[in-house]
Structures are given as C-alpha cells and as structure tokens.
Amino acid sequence: MQKNIPSTKPERPKSDECCGGGSCCPCVWDEYKEKLAAWKKHHGENVNSKSI
C-alpha cells in the first residue's frame, strides 16, 4: 500500500522540536528523513543527495 505523498517538500524539524537526547523513538529527524526520502522518490529526485 502506498502512503500519501505530499505535493510539497517536507519541512525540516524546527530546532525546538528535537530534544537532542537520542532516546525518542521515533525521533522527529527519523520521521523527516523518511518523509523526505519518500517525497524525493515520488518526485524523481536523488534520495542520496546531501540536501537534508
């Protein structure tokens, strides 16, 4: 089943959205990277780019 892919590029988490402790599961950065990779794949961009 395909997830809904937004038409706009996902926004990076704001600095106050991450605790920096590394114990959150999932981390806001994990969710962002997953959404960004899906968005790039759907829109034909290189998922391995360093633009994250």
C-alpha positions in Angstrom: 0.0 0.0 0.0 1.4 3.4 -1.0 1.4 6.2 1.6 0.0 9.6 0.7 2.9 11.6 -0.7 2.6 15.4 -0.1 3.0 17.6 -3.2 5.3 19.9 -1.3 8.7 19.0 0.1 8.6 18.1 3.8 9.9 20.8 6.1 12.9 20.2 8.3 12.1 19.9 12.0 12.4 23.2 14.0 15.3 23.4 16.5 12.8 23.2 19.4 11.2 20.0 18.1 14.2 17.8 18.8 15.4 17.1 22.4 18.9 16.1 21.1 18.9 13.2 23.6 18.7 10.4 21.1 16.2 8.5 23.1 13.0 9.4 21.3 11.5 6.6 19.1 10.9 7.7 16.5 12.9 10.9 16.5 11.5 13.9 14.6 14.6 13.6 12.4 13.9 10.0 11.6 10.3 10.9 10.6 11.6 13.8 8.5 14.2 11.7 6.7 11.6 9.0 5.9 9.1 11.5 4.5 11.8 13.3 2.6 13.1 10.1 1.0 9.5 9.1 0.0 8.9 12.6 -1.4 12.1 12.5 -3.4 11.4 9.0 -4.7 7.9 10.0 -5.8 9.1 13.3 -7.4 12.1 11.7 -9.1 14.9 13.4 -7.1 18.1 11.7 -5.9 17.4 10.3 -2.5 21.1 10.1 -1.7 21.7 13.8 -2.1 23.2 15.8 0.8 20.4 18.4 0.9 19.0 17.0 4.1 
